[in-house]
């Protein structure tokens, strides 16, 4: 992760960053549980997109999903989904906000 963070900022946009982490996290044999959970928290965070004042997205918030659709049962699906965020991820984000 330190190599990814050290990359030039012009390259380091949210989607590229989350894609690199996704590739890293998929090889779980090389990661501890804590590292894997950290990667997941980073991936989720960097996949949300800012909404506009005119369209606050499905959660009426500043950040919204990258995409949405409907599953085979007719349920709305969001990618990423705010339901992925739990207390542990919020705490991780709080710590990271001071570090970065």
N, C-alpha and C positions, 0 to 999 in steps of 0.2 A: 504494500500500500504506500510505503514511503516513496517508492520509485514513481508511482502514479501521481502522487501529490507534488513531487518535485518537477514534473513535466512543465514545460512552458505554458503559461496561462492562456495563450492564444489557442492552444490545443485542448485545454482542459475545460470543455463545456460539460454541463450536467449529464447529457446522454452518453458521451464518450466515456466519462468517468464511471458511470454506472455500468456500462457495458464491459469495461476492463475489470471492474470488481466482480461482475457476474461471472466472467470467465475464471477469475481467481477463486471465487467461492464455490464454483462447480467442482473443483478439485479438492474436495473436503479432506482427503487423506493428508494433505499438507497443512491443514489448519486445525487449531484448537477450537473447542466449542465457542470460547469467547471471541476468537478471531472471526469465526463463521458468522456469529450473531452480529458482530460489528460490521462485517461486509453487508449483511442483509439490511441493517439499519441505514448504511450509506447508500445502498442501491435504491431503497425505497425513497429516501430523501431526495436523491438527485433525479428521480423520474417524475416527480410532481412538476407542474408548470404553473406559472403565475396566471391568474385569471384577469379579466378586464372588469372595470366598474360596471359595464353594461351586462356582463355575463359572469356571475360569481360561481359558476359551476354547480355541480350537484350537491355540494355541501355548504353553499353560501359562504365561501372562505376565499382568502387570497390565493391559496394554492388549489389546483384542481388536477384531475387525472390527465394523462397524456392521451388516452383514448378510452372509448367506451363502446359497449355493444350489448347484445342480448344473448343469453345462453339458450340451450335447447328447451328449457322450461319456461322461457319468456321473462326471466329475471334480468334486470339491468346489471351489467358487469362493468367495473371500472378498473383501469390499469394505469398506475397503481391504485389500489383501493385504500381508503382511509381506515378500513377495518383491519388492515395489516399493522396499524400503529397501536402498540400497547405501552404500558407504563415503563417497561424496560427500554424500549426504543426512545421514548421521550427523555428518559434520564441519560441515555447515550448521547442524544442530540444536544442536551444541555451541556454536557462535558465537552463535546466537540466544538460547540459554539465559542467556548473560551480558548480552546487550543488553536483553532484555525484562524 
